[in-house]
Amino acid sequence: MKADTELATDPDAGATAAAEAEAFLTADDVVMTFGGLRAVDGASFDAPLGRITALIGPNGAGKTSLFNVISGFYRPRSGVVRVNGVDRTGKPPHVMCRHGVARTFQLTKALARMTVLDNMRVAAPRQVGEIMFGAMLAPWRVRAQERANTTRADELLERFGLTRLRDSYAGELSGGQRKLLEMARALMLRPRMLLLDEPLAGVNPTLGVQLLDHVQALRDEGMGFVLVEHDMDAVMRVCDAVTVMANGRTIARGTPAEVQADPVVIEAYLGAEDD
């Protein structure tokens, strides 16, 4: 079943449709420091809608730190993060979600003692019942919203093949199933751009293929993705563009074929021996 994939709208969107298609999410010369350590040292990249953009590099390259800056978990020392042409640098995660940028984590954040369905429903944004007076003064709105959120959650669970686990506790799921749940839960936010931090880590090959199939299908429906991933076969197979980082900096950008052939990338990453 094809779930409703209505995308979030940005109330302050200022870019034209052409500019948005060119780069919905951009990071320009971002610097992130921890004491004397420059985890991100002037990194830049851009990601359009309807494309899968990979962010690759060796361990310690600064990829996850850059993700944390973009998604609002870290405030950079300098640099600019733009969403749909508007400066959103340093905005907290819930604000970035409202503007269409959501993320998943390398280590899944499923609420283990809640059911799969409740994990989905809790992710729905702007719930009337979250505010005491809203729950007291408009209980009918709370119930109506709960029904709508449950319907959307069930659609997404069906799409991701998790319907049979609907009433299971999230803690009972395998690592791969949790990855699928986390991605499905992120879609409850109706993002336009989804950041996936090592989605294939700890996932068996069968579920990994399923997850990438979902990413490609959503890409074809107009969503954008930024993918941090160490599985180079998967990156080169499914991604439309690749940005390479090393030592906190962007060292190359291009198509998968261009990046594979870049001598700088080969020396810094692709041709290096495993640690």
Backbone as CSV, one residue per row, in Angstrom:
resi,resn,N_x,N_y,N_z,CA_x,CA_y,CA_z,C_x,C_y,C_z
1,MET,0.841,-1.190,0.000,0.000,0.000,0.000,0.877,1.240,0.000
2,LYS,0.555,2.220,-0.795,1.333,3.442,-0.866,0.804,4.420,0.157
3,ALA,1.623,4.725,1.156,1.178,5.588,2.239,1.143,7.031,1.794
4,ASP,0.356,7.818,2.516,0.305,9.249,2.296,1.667,9.840,2.601
5,THR,2.267,10.484,1.643,3.580,11.061,1.864,3.532,12.571,1.713
6,GLU,2.456,13.188,2.185,2.340,14.638,2.154,3.523,15.251,2.870
7,LEU,4.137,16.258,2.282,5.343,16.827,2.830,5.028,18.054,3.664
8,ALA,5.887,18.297,4.660,5.693,19.456,5.524,5.874,20.730,4.710
9,THR,5.171,21.787,5.113,5.320,23.064,4.451,6.065,24.012,5.365
10,ASP,6.935,24.827,4.775,7.715,25.802,5.525,7.004,27.145,5.455
11,PRO,6.484,27.665,6.559,5.726,28.906,6.505,6.559,30.091,6.064
12,ASP,7.889,30.001,6.184,8.744,31.119,5.805,9.516,30.845,4.521
13,ALA,9.061,29.862,3.759,9.806,29.473,2.555,9.947,30.659,1.626
14,GLY,11.201,30.951,1.244,11.420,32.105,0.400,12.018,31.771,-0.944
15,ALA,12.440,30.555,-1.122,13.092,30.190,-2.379,12.064,29.872,-3.442
16,THR,12.438,30.079,-4.660,11.589,29.696,-5.781,11.624,28.192,-5.945
17,ALA,10.671,27.663,-6.722,10.641,26.212,-6.943,11.920,25.750,-7.619
18,ALA,12.455,26.557,-8.527,13.685,26.167,-9.229,14.859,26.111,-8.266
19,ALA,14.961,27.104,-7.393,16.067,27.117,-6.425,15.934,25.967,-5.459
20,GLU,14.692,25.662,-5.044,14.456,24.562,-4.111,14.890,23.240,-4.723
21,ALA,14.574,23.038,-6.001,14.958,21.802,-6.666,16.469,21.696,-6.753
22,GLU,17.144,22.859,-6.823,18.593,22.855,-6.930,19.244,22.474,-5.605
23,ALA,18.786,23.055,-4.481,19.375,22.737,-3.176,18.396,23.136,-2.083
24,PHE,17.686,22.176,-1.553,16.762,22.453,-0.454,17.525,22.643,0.849
25,LEU,18.588,21.851,1.043,19.391,21.920,2.262,20.841,22.199,1.882
26,THR,21.424,23.229,2.498,22.828,23.548,2.232,23.554,23.814,3.544
27,ALA,24.815,23.439,3.564,25.717,23.771,4.668,26.930,24.450,4.055
28,ASP,27.252,25.656,4.507,28.346,26.427,3.933,29.414,26.711,4.984
29,ASP,30.600,26.170,4.756,31.784,26.483,5.564,31.523,26.311,7.064
30,VAL,30.926,25.184,7.431,30.562,24.930,8.826,31.787,24.525,9.639
31,VAL,31.939,25.161,10.804,32.997,24.835,11.755,32.351,24.473,13.082
32,MET,32.732,23.301,13.626,32.229,22.848,14.924,33.419,22.403,15.756
33,THR,33.578,23.007,16.945,34.715,22.690,17.795,34.259,22.128,19.131
34,PHE,35.100,21.266,19.686,34.921,20.750,21.040,36.230,21.027,21.775
35,GLY,36.251,22.105,22.531,37.512,22.529,23.123,38.480,22.912,22.013
36,GLY,39.620,22.260,21.975,40.599,22.557,20.933,40.465,21.685,19.702
37,LEU,39.491,20.773,19.701,39.295,19.864,18.569,38.310,20.454,17.574
38,ARG,38.721,20.561,16.321,37.842,21.029,15.250,37.240,19.801,14.572
39,ALA,36.095,19.357,15.086,35.455,18.152,14.550,34.961,18.384,13.131
40,VAL,34.465,19.585,12.867,34.078,19.988,11.513,34.860,21.257,11.209
41,ASP,35.581,21.257,10.105,36.558,22.317,9.854,36.319,22.968,8.492
42,GLY,35.168,23.625,8.370,34.862,24.320,7.124,34.190,23.458,6.076
43,ALA,33.365,22.495,6.517,32.702,21.581,5.584,31.520,22.254,4.895
44,SER,31.299,21.882,3.637,30.171,22.395,2.865,29.571,21.266,2.035
45,PHE,28.264,21.304,1.871,27.606,20.404,0.925,26.198,20.905,0.684
46,ASP,25.546,20.372,-0.329,24.156,20.726,-0.584,23.390,19.474,-0.971
47,ALA,22.084,19.513,-0.723,21.232,18.358,-0.999,19.892,18.841,-1.545
48,PRO,19.551,18.463,-2.768,18.256,18.832,-3.340,17.181,17.821,-2.976
49,LEU,15.954,18.187,-3.201,14.852,17.247,-3.068,14.864,16.294,-4.260
50,GLY,14.271,15.107,-4.039,14.211,14.133,-5.117,15.547,13.509,-5.461
51,ARG,16.501,13.595,-4.518,17.817,13.008,-4.725,18.293,12.373,-3.422
52,ILE,19.176,11.368,-3.553,19.843,10.772,-2.398,21.287,11.230,-2.437
53,THR,21.679,11.983,-1.433,23.034,12.524,-1.343,23.782,11.784,-0.252
54,ALA,24.906,11.184,-0.573,25.707,10.472,0.422,26.749,11.410,1.015
55,LEU,27.006,11.227,2.302,28.075,11.932,3.002,29.001,10.851,3.548
56,ILE,30.175,10.705,2.939,31.055,9.600,3.292,32.409,10.123,3.756
57,GLY,33.171,9.222,4.349,34.509,9.561,4.822,34.939,8.575,5.882
58,PRO,36.221,8.566,6.224,36.709,7.634,7.242,36.161,7.981,8.617
59,ASN,36.285,7.049,9.554,35.885,7.328,10.931,36.622,8.565,11.440
60,GLY,35.889,9.433,12.127,36.489,10.657,12.632,36.531,11.789,11.639
61,ALA,35.898,11.606,10.467,35.928,12.652,9.437,35.046,13.847,9.785
62,GLY,34.094,13.663,10.725,33.212,14.763,11.111,31.816,14.650,10.556
63,LYS,31.468,13.504,9.997,30.171,13.349,9.337,29.013,13.486,10.326
64,THR,29.065,12.732,11.423,27.963,12.787,12.387,27.912,14.140,13.079
65,SER,29.064,14.740,13.340,29.075,16.087,13.929,28.405,17.087,12.995
66,LEU,28.657,16.953,11.694,28.000,17.835,10.732,26.497,17.573,10.720
67,PHE,26.102,16.300,10.781,24.682,15.959,10.898,24.058,16.639,12.115
68,ASN,24.766,16.593,13.233,24.230,17.179,14.464,24.081,18.695,14.356
69,VAL,24.974,19.336,13.622,24.841,20.775,13.375,23.631,21.054,12.505
70,ILE,23.507,20.308,11.409,22.420,20.541,10.464,21.066,20.318,11.115
71,SER,20.960,19.273,11.942,19.669,18.929,12.544,19.381,19.695,13.829
72,GLY,20.311,20.553,14.260,20.033,21.443,15.380,20.471,20.942,16.743
73,PHE,21.172,19.821,16.801,21.642,19.318,18.091,22.911,20.039,18.549
74,TYR,23.705,20.544,17.597,24.886,21.336,17.910,24.732,22.715,17.286
75,ARG,25.262,23.725,17.970,25.346,25.066,17.385,26.775,25.259,16.882
76,PRO,26.953,25.542,15.598,28.312,25.633,15.067,29.041,26.884,15.547
77,ARG,30.359,26.795,15.519,31.161,27.972,15.847,31.024,29.022,14.750
78,SER,30.947,28.552,13.515,30.740,29.458,12.383,30.164,28.658,11.231
79,GLY,29.792,29.368,10.168,29.169,28.728,9.015,27.670,28.926,9.018
80,VAL,27.040,28.496,7.939,25.614,28.733,7.738,24.931,27.445,7.283
81,VAL,23.767,27.173,7.857,22.901,26.080,7.417,21.620,26.709,6.884
82,ARG,21.289,26.411,5.643,20.081,26.973,5.036,19.109,25.857,4.680
83,VAL,17.836,26.132,4.902,16.767,25.229,4.499,15.850,25.998,3.568
84,ASN,15.725,25.523,2.361,14.885,26.187,1.365,15.283,27.654,1.185
85,GLY,16.584,27.901,1.245,17.111,29.238,1.016,17.111,30.150,2.220
86,VAL,16.617,29.688,3.368,16.511,30.524,4.564,17.526,30.057,5.612
87,ASP,18.224,31.002,6.218,19.223,30.684,7.236,18.546,30.090,8.467
88,ARG,18.892,28.834,8.786,18.352,28.162,9.973,19.477,27.741,10.923
89,THR,20.616,28.372,10.823,21.768,27.994,11.626,21.451,28.052,13.114
90,GLY,21.736,26.946,13.811,21.567,26.926,15.256,20.153,26.741,15.743
91,LYS,19.185,26.591,14.845,17.812,26.353,15.285,17.720,24.969,15.933
92,PRO,16.934,24.822,17.005,16.851,23.528,17.690,16.144,22.478,16.841
93,PRO,16.299,21.197,17.208,15.766,20.111,16.367,14.283,20.224,16.065
94,HIS,13.455,20.612,17.046,12.013,20.654,16.780,11.675,21.741,15.760
95,VAL,12.467,22.813,15.735,12.238,23.865,14.741,12.678,23.382,13.362
96,MET,13.807,22.688,13.296,14.253,22.151,12.012,13.231,21.165,11.459
97,CYS,12.613,20.384,12.346,11.565,19.458,11.888,10.396,20.210,11.284
98,ARG,10.020,21.313,11.909,8.900,22.104,11.375,9.203,22.648,9.994
99,HIS,10.478,22.844,9.715,10.869,23.364,8.412,11.239,22.250,7.438
100,GLY,10.943,20.999,7.824,11.045,19.909,6.863,12.287,19.053,6.937
101,VAL,13.130,19.225,7.972,14.362,18.452,8.080,14.292,17.562,9.319
102,ALA,14.306,16.260,9.119,14.296,15.294,10.222,15.478,14.358,10.064
103,ARG,15.734,13.549,11.109,16.887,12.661,11.045,16.640,11.380,11.817
104,THR,17.446,10.374,11.512,17.528,9.166,12.330,18.940,9.100,12.898
105,PHE,19.167,8.121,13.776,20.439,8.049,14.487,21.142,6.724,14.205
106,GLN,22.469,6.758,14.358,23.266,5.546,14.169,22.822,4.465,15.154
107,LEU,22.613,4.840,16.402,22.050,3.948,17.411,20.580,4.298,17.545
108,THR,19.710,3.349,17.249,18.280,3.640,17.196,17.758,4.118,18.547
109,LYS,16.758,4.999,18.487,16.202,5.622,19.680,14.779,5.146,19.952
110,ALA,14.470,3.911,19.596,13.128,3.383,19.851,12.864,3.342,21.353
111,LEU,11.627,3.654,21.726,11.208,3.610,23.129,10.824,2.171,23.438
112,ALA,11.757,1.456,24.069,11.679,-0.003,24.168,10.449,-0.493,24.902
113,ARG,9.943,0.256,25.881,8.822,-0.202,26.698,7.478,0.312,26.193
114,MET,7.488,0.842,24.994,6.248,1.246,24.340,6.040,0.360,23.116
115,THR,4.805,0.198,22.716,4.529,-0.615,21.543,5.030,0.090,20.284
116,VAL,5.131,-0.682,19.220,5.523,-0.123,17.930,4.552,0.976,17.520
117,LEU,3.264,0.729,17.687,2.263,1.735,17.318,2.430,3.003,18.141
118,ASP,2.643,2.868,19.439,2.792,4.054,20.279,4.077,4.812,19.962
119,ASN,5.137,4.082,19.570,6.345,4.755,19.107,6.046,5.639,17.909
120,MET,5.184,5.158,17.032,4.806,5.940,15.864,3.962,7.147,16.248
121,ARG,2.952,6.912,17.083,2.023,7.995,17.411,2.677,9.115,18.205
122,VAL,3.645,8.760,19.053,4.279,9.787,19.869,5.100,10.755,19.015
123,ALA,5.470,10.330,17.810,6.280,11.183,16.938,5.458,12.218,16.186
124,ALA,4.145,12.061,16.155,3.308,13.007,15.405,3.455,14.412,15.997
125,PRO,3.666,15.417,15.167,3.925,16.769,15.674,2.645,17.503,16.068
126,ARG,2.833,18.505,16.921,1.788,19.474,17.287,0.501,18.801,17.745
127,GLN,0.631,17.919,18.702,-0.536,17.217,19.204,-1.263,18.075,20.245
128,VAL,-2.556,18.226,20.052,-3.363,19.053,20.941,-3.273,18.550,22.380
129,GLY,-3.238,17.234,22.557,-3.226,16.658,23.888,-1.956,16.890,24.665
130,GLU,-0.899,17.422,24.005,0.341,17.703,24.708,0.195,18.905,25.630
131,ILE,-0.796,19.734,25.377,-1.025,20.933,26.189,-2.222,20.682,27.096
132,MET,-2.033,20.911,28.388,-3.063,20.567,29.359,-4.399,21.222,29.024
133,PHE,-4.375,22.516,28.712,-5.632,23.212,28.453,-6.282,22.727,27.152
134,GLY,-5.449,22.363,26.187,-6.003,21.814,24.949,-6.724,20.507,25.210
135,ALA,-6.132,19.660,26.061,-6.749,18.376,26.383,-8.027,18.565,27.196
136,MET,-8.046,19.576,28.073,-9.208,19.790,28.941,-10.353,20.465,28.197
137,LEU,-10.029,21.445,27.363,-11.057,22.266,26.736,-11.541,21.719,25.393
138,ALA,-10.750,20.878,24.767,-11.164,20.363,23.450,-10.858,18.873,23.341
139,PRO,-11.459,18.069,24.216,-11.159,16.630,24.168,-11.560,15.992,22.844
140,TRP,-12.581,16.532,22.175,-12.999,15.965,20.893,-11.906,16.157,19.838
141,ARG,-11.165,17.283,19.930,-10.057,17.504,19.003,-8.922,16.521,19.280
142,VAL,-8.697,16.236,20.536,-7.661,15.261,20.902,-7.999,13.893,20.311
143,ARG,-9.253,13.475,20.461,-9.661,12.165,19.952,-9.584,12.110,18.435
144,ALA,-10.008,13.183,17.773,-9.961,13.210,16.311,-8.516,13.155,15.806
145,GLN,-7.640,13.907,16.479,-6.239,13.898,16.076,-5.597,12.539,16.337
146,GLU,-5.987,11.907,17.448,-5.458,10.582,17.769,-5.862,9.567,16.696
147,ARG,-7.104,9.647,16.218,-7.552,8.739,15.166,-6.766,8.982,13.875
148,ALA,-6.555,10.258,13.549,-5.806,10.587,12.328,-4.359,10.109,12.431
149,ASN,-3.747,10.307,13.596,-2.364,9.875,13.787,-2.247,8.352,13.727
150,THR,-3.239,7.662,14.273,-3.224,6.198,14.240,-3.362,5.701,12.808
151,THR,-4.225,6.341,12.033,-4.395,5.956,10.631,-3.095,6.124,9.858
152,ARG,-2.453,7.265,10.041,-1.182,7.489,9.332,-0.109,6.511,9.809
153,ALA,-0.062,6.262,11.115,0.920,5.308,11.643,0.709,3.927,11.037
154,ASP,-0.526,3.492,10.948,-0.811,2.175,10.377,-0.435,2.120,8.901
155,GLU,-0.656,3.205,8.167,-0.257,3.248,6.760,1.255,3.095,6.611
156,LEU,1.995,3.787,7.453,3.448,3.713,7.374,3.966,2.345,7.830
157,LEU,3.351,1.789,8.870,3.763,0.458,9.318,3.523,-0.580,8.221
158,GLU,2.415,-0.433,7.506,2.149,-1.346,6.390,3.189,-1.161,5.296
159,ARG,3.500,0.073,5.012,4.479,0.350,3.963,5.832,-0.274,4.292
160,PHE,6.218,-0.234,5.556,7.527,-0.732,5.967,7.493,-2.191,6.426
161,GLY,6.365,-2.860,6.224,6.279,-4.272,6.550,6.302,-4.572,8.033
162,LEU,5.793,-3.645,8.836,5.840,-3.795,10.290,4.459,-3.968,10.920
163,THR,3.443,-4.155,10.104,2.081,-4.234,10.629,1.925,-5.371,11.640
164,ARG,2.537,-6.513,11.368,2.377,-7.657,12.277,3.018,-7.404,13.636
165,LEU,3.907,-6.394,13.706,4.570,-6.054,14.966,3.934,-4.853,15.640
166,ARG,2.802,-4.422,15.138,2.132,-3.201,15.593,1.976,-3.132,17.107
167,ASP,1.582,-4.241,17.728,1.295,-4.247,19.162,2.427,-4.852,19.985
168,SER,3.568,-5.114,19.354,4.732,-5.627,20.071,5.491,-4.469,20.705
169,TYR,6.201,-4.763,21.789,7.054,-3.745,22.379,8.256,-3.514,21.467
170,ALA,8.657,-2.249,21.326,9.778,-1.924,20.439,11.056,-2.624,20.879
171,GLY,11.187,-2.881,22.176,12.370,-3.560,22.672,12.493,-4.992,22.209
172,GLU,11.415,-5.559,21.682,11.439,-6.943,21.203,11.882,-7.044,19.741
173,LEU,12.040,-5.920,19.062,12.381,-5.925,17.641,13.872,-6.203,17.442
174,SER,14.199,-6.771,16.294,15.601,-6.952,15.932,16.201,-5.590,15.583
175,GLY,17.529,-5.573,15.451,18.192,-4.324,15.097,17.702,-3.768,13.773
176,GLY,17.532,-4.629,12.788,17.050,-4.174,11.495,15.629,-3.662,11.546
177,GLN,14.781,-4.342,12.309,13.397,-3.896,12.451,13.332,-2.543,13.157
178,ARG,14.220,-2.320,14.107,14.254,-1.018,14.782,14.658,0.088,13.814
179,LYS,15.582,-0.228,12.906,15.972,0.767,11.900,14.784,1.129,11.015
180,LEU,14.020,0.108,10.600,12.828,0.373,9.803,11.813,1.192,10.604
181,LEU,11.637,0.841,11.883,10.705,1.585,12.733,11.139,3.032,12.876
182,GLU,12.428,3.263,13.077,12.894,4.632,13.257,12.665,5.466,11.994
183,MET,12.883,4.845,10.838,12.645,5.579,9.601,11.157,5.851,9.410
184,ALA,10.320,4.845,9.676,8.872,5.044,9.568,8.409,6.112,10.540
185,ARG,8.958,6.099,11.750,8.571,7.098,12.760,8.974,8.502,12.327
186,ALA,10.149,8.626,11.702,10.570,9.939,11.211,9.599,10.480,10.175
187,LEU,8.983,9.584,9.397,8.033,10.035,8.377,6.735,10.553,8.985
188,MET,6.467,10.248,10.258,5.309,10.844,10.935,5.442,12.361,10.994
189,LEU,6.667,12.860,10.914,6.919,14.301,10.942,6.681,14.954,9.582
190,ARG,6.406,14.133,8.569,6.210,14.614,7.195,7.390,15.468,6.710
191,PRO,8.608,14.939,6.812,9.775,15.735,6.394,9.872,15.843,4.889
192,ARG,10.584,16.867,4.456,10.939,16.976,3.047,12.353,16.457,2.816
193,MET,13.191,16.564,3.840,14.564,16.085,3.771,14.826,15.223,5.003
194,LEU,15.293,13.979,4.787,15.544,13.064,5.888,17.027,12.709,5.924
195,LEU,17.650,12.918,7.083,19.054,12.592,7.283,19.145,11.224,7.940
196,LEU,19.846,10.296,7.305,19.968,8.931,7.809,21.421,8.671,8.197
197,ASP,21.648,8.444,9.495,23.001,8.225,9.997,23.282,6.729,10.100
198,GLU,24.056,6.209,9.158,24.433,4.799,9.074,23.220,3.869,9.197
199,PRO,22.278,3.989,8.285,21.059,3.169,8.379,21.294,1.680,8.222
200,LEU,22.416,1.279,7.604,22.662,-0.146,7.376,23.516,-0.780,8.474
201,ALA,23.976,0.012,9.433,24.833,-0.533,10.488,24.051,-1.525,11.345
202,GLY,24.570,-2.743,11.466,23.932,-3.758,12.288,22.685,-4.371,11.695
203,VAL,22.424,-4.129,10.416,21.217,-4.629,9.755,21.594,-5.806,8.858
204,ASN,20.801,-6.873,8.921,21.107,-8.014,8.045,20.851,-7.619,6.585
205,PRO,21.510,-8.296,5.645,21.429,-7.875,4.241,20.017,-7.787,3.691
206,THR,19.136,-8.702,4.095,17.769,-8.691,3.566,17.034,-7.425,3.986
207,LEU,17.083,-7.090,5.279,16.426,-5.877,5.751,17.120,-4.636,5.215
208,GLY,18.432,-4.728,5.005,19.151,-3.600,4.431,18.661,-3.272,3.031
209,VAL,18.440,-4.303,2.237,17.900,-4.097,0.889,16.507,-3.476,0.967
210,GLN,15.680,-3.965,1.884,14.333,-3.407,2.047,14.399,-1.927,2.411
211,LEU,15.290,-1.585,3.345,15.393,-0.192,3.776,15.792,0.711,2.615
212,LEU,16.780,0.288,1.832,17.215,1.102,0.698,16.138,1.180,-0.373
213,ASP,15.354,0.122,-0.527,14.230,0.172,-1.465,13.236,1.254,-1.044
214,HIS,12.974,1.351,0.264,12.066,2.388,0.760,12.645,3.779,0.505
215,VAL,13.943,3.935,0.730,14.582,5.225,0.493,14.448,5.623,-0.968
216,GLN,14.708,4.688,-1.875,14.618,4.997,-3.299,13.182,5.307,-3.715
217,ALA,12.216,4.581,-3.159,10.815,4.844,-3.498,10.394,6.229,-3.029
218,LEU,10.800,6.609,-1.819,10.458,7.933,-1.301,11.182,9.028,-2.084
219,ARG,12.415,8.749,-2.490,13.133,9.690,-3.353,12.356,9.935,-4.644
220,ASP,11.828,8.860,-5.221,11.077,8.987,-6.465,9.770,9.753,-6.271
221,GLU,9.283,9.822,-5.022,8.071,10.594,-4.715,8.384,12.044,-4.366
222,GLY,9.677,12.423,-4.376,10.035,13.817,-4.195,10.784,14.164,-2.930
223,MET,10.947,13.216,-2.012,11.706,13.498,-0.805,13.196,13.550,-1.119
224,GLY,13.923,14.271,-0.267,15.370,14.282,-0.360,15.978,13.524,0.807
225,PHE,17.162,12.961,0.589,17.859,12.209,1.632,19.330,12.603,1.663
226,VAL,19.865,12.650,2.879,21.312,12.712,3.068,21.677,11.481,3.875
227,LEU,22.616,10.704,3.351,22.915,9.381,3.869,24.369,9.317,4.311
228,VAL,24.607,9.106,5.611,25.949,8.760,6.086,26.026,7.247,6.145
229,GLU,26.965,6.678,5.400,27.005,5.214,5.318,28.422,4.752,4.943
230,HIS,28.871,3.658,5.574,30.192,3.100,5.277,30.140,1.979,4.245
231,ASP,28.953,1.492,3.907,28.822,0.444,2.903,28.926,1.089,1.514
232,MET,30.143,1.054,0.953,30.382,1.756,-0.304,29.616,1.149,-1.475
233,ASP,29.384,-0.150,-1.444,28.598,-0.769,-2.521,27.190,-0.173,-2.542
234,ALA,26.593,-0.023,-1.348,25.254,0.554,-1.258,25.258,2.017,-1.683
235,VAL,26.264,2.759,-1.242,26.356,4.180,-1.594,26.444,4.350,-3.104
236,MET,27.326,3.603,-3.723,27.534,3.767,-5.161,26.343,3.257,-5.974
237,ARG,25.580,2.358,-5.390,24.436,1.789,-6.107,23.204,2.687,-6.063
238,VAL,22.931,3.332,-4.931,21.647,4.019,-4.786,21.744,5.541,-4.749
239,CYS,22.932,6.098,-4.529,23.019,7.543,-4.334,23.179,8.285,-5.652
240,ASP,22.616,9.481,-5.688,22.703,10.324,-6.880,23.926,11.231,-6.842
241,ALA,24.353,11.594,-5.642,25.512,12.472,-5.479,26.236,12.078,-4.206
242,VAL,27.534,12.362,-4.163,28.361,11.985,-3.017,29.221,13.173,-2.613
243,THR,29.235,13.445,-1.295,30.167,14.407,-0.713,31.121,13.630,0.188
244,VAL,32.417,13.887,0.036,33.425,13.157,0.799,34.068,14.099,1.810
245,MET,34.160,13.631,3.071,34.808,14.403,4.124,36.046,13.675,4.627
246,ALA,37.026,14.458,5.075,38.204,13.925,5.744,38.746,15.019,6.647
247,ASN,39.056,14.659,7.892,39.591,15.619,8.860,38.698,16.844,9.017
248,GLY,37.376,16.606,8.961,36.432,17.686,9.192,36.151,18.562,7.992
249,ARG,36.801,18.280,6.868,36.650,19.128,5.689,36.026,18.362,4.529
250,THR,35.397,19.098,3.630,34.903,18.520,2.384,36.062,18.459,1.405
251,ILE,36.361,17.255,0.909,37.494,17.117,-0.016,37.060,16.813,-1.445
252,ALA,35.798,16.410,-1.621,35.324,16.116,-2.983,33.807,16.076,-3.004
253,ARG,33.256,16.445,-4.133,31.809,16.320,-4.375,31.589,15.949,-5.826
254,GLY,30.583,15.096,-6.061,30.285,14.714,-7.436,29.382,13.505,-7.489
255,THR,29.258,12.935,-8.678,28.492,11.702,-8.827,29.287,10.545,-8.230
256,PRO,28.642,9.412,-7.956,29.403,8.261,-7.457,30.588,7.897,-8.349
257,ALA,30.391,7.921,-9.656,31.477,7.564,-10.578,32.618,8.571,-10.483
258,GLU,32.293,9.858,-10.404,33.336,10.884,-10.314,34.132,10.752,-9.024
259,VAL,33.441,10.502,-7.921,34.111,10.383,-6.627,35.015,9.159,-6.599
260,GLN,34.539,8.034,-7.145,35.345,6.819,-7.172,36.653,7.005,-7.941
261,ALA,36.613,7.883,-8.936,37.789,8.078,-9.780,38.683,9.217,-9.301
262,ASP,38.301,9.932,-8.258,39.050,11.097,-7.780,40.289,10.629,-7.006
263,PRO,41.495,10.994,-7.446,42.717,10.553,-6.756,42.782,10.995,-5.299
264,VAL,42.250,12.179,-5.000,42.270,12.674,-3.623,41.421,11.787,-2.725
265,VAL,40.260,11.374,-3.238,39.370,10.501,-2.470,40.000,9.127,-2.298
266,ILE,40.586,8.610,-3.352,41.218,7.290,-3.281,42.316,7.286,-2.222
267,GLU,43.104,8.346,-2.211,44.202,8.420,-1.243,43.684,8.584,0.182
268,ALA,42.647,9.432,0.345,42.180,9.758,1.694,41.246,8.718,2.282
269,TYR,40.531,7.977,1.405,39.476,7.129,1.964,39.324,5.806,1.251
270,LEU,38.896,5.857,-0.011,38.505,4.632,-0.692,39.667,3.653,-0.848
271,GLY,40.888,4.182,-0.975,42.027,3.297,-1.144,42.773,2.994,0.122
272,ALA,42.268,3.567,1.256,42.956,3.368,2.519,42.640,2.000,3.087
273,GLU,43.566,1.471,3.862,43.315,0.207,4.535,42.404,0.433,5.715
274,ASP,41.635,-0.615,6.042,40.732,-0.539,7.190,41.537,-0.386,8.466
275,ASP,40.960,0.354,9.422,41.594,0.508,10.724,41.571,-0.808,11.483
